[in-house]
Amino acid sequence: MTFFKHFSDLLNIIPVMPFDSTNILLIMIGLSSAIIPILIAVPLTQRGRRNALVLWVTIIVLLEVSRQIWALSLGRYDFAEMLPLHLCGMQVILMPIMLKTNKREWRTFVYLTALIGAFAAILFNETILGKYPFWHFQTLQSFVIHGLIMMVPLYDIIWFKFRPSFKELPFAIIFMAYLGVQSFIINLLTGGNYLFVSFAPKNTPLEWVEAAVGSNLYIPVMSVIVLIIWSLLLVPFIRRGGKYEAI
């Protein structure tokens, strides 16, 4: 059944290509996956919204588990590709930690990484583009899960009035640096490119950065760009601390 086959085994298909009509449709599906859960929460009580968020995070985890089962069932599990070690994949661990602890540091880190990371993955999905057709498990799973991942920090801000601040930025920088070093080591062991710290993925803005500054400056320049993006994400919440609710 072609719906579950690995891309290397798919013959005579029309793969999704960057910003073709099918890719635009998938982007809309991904963004809808982020918007619909927020709208569903409108008539709910706060307790209902909390329960709904727990349910959505559980679905995110189950979608990632289903991807792992899919890869294992093919009998060709690729440690360089399938480990949940990209920023979005790590959310299956980070988001439950956020829900369990309710700590500002984790809620801010999820905001800084899940929102922009998932949005970028929806626009520039290097896992899917040029490999899989529209009607495929990996394609639909990828766009839906990234939409849901993008939704979680927005849900926290809209319904629980959470306001991330620059006070949590040092924690985010240190933890991200740790993840970067961890990913670099794992990439050496597996031949992968987790967190894209080994090289820039094709057909993404990261490739443009690497082409402009060279491979030696790619990581330092990207680190500065990430810091700038994070700062811009935090600026709207300056002087808007106030009270926020536990999830």
Secondary structure, DSSP 8 states (H G I E B T S, - for coil): -GGG--GGG--S-----TTSHHHHHHHHHHHHHHHHHHHHTTTS-HHHHHHHHHHHHHHHHHHHHHHHHHHHHTT---TTTSSS-SHHHHHHHHHHHHHHH--HHHHHHHHHHHHHHHHHHHHS-TTTTTT--SSSHHHHHHHHHHHHHHHHHHHHHHHS-----GGGHHHHHHHHHHHHHHHHHHHHHHS--GGG-SS--TTSHHHHHHHHH-HHHHHHHHHHHHHHHHHHHHGGGTT--------
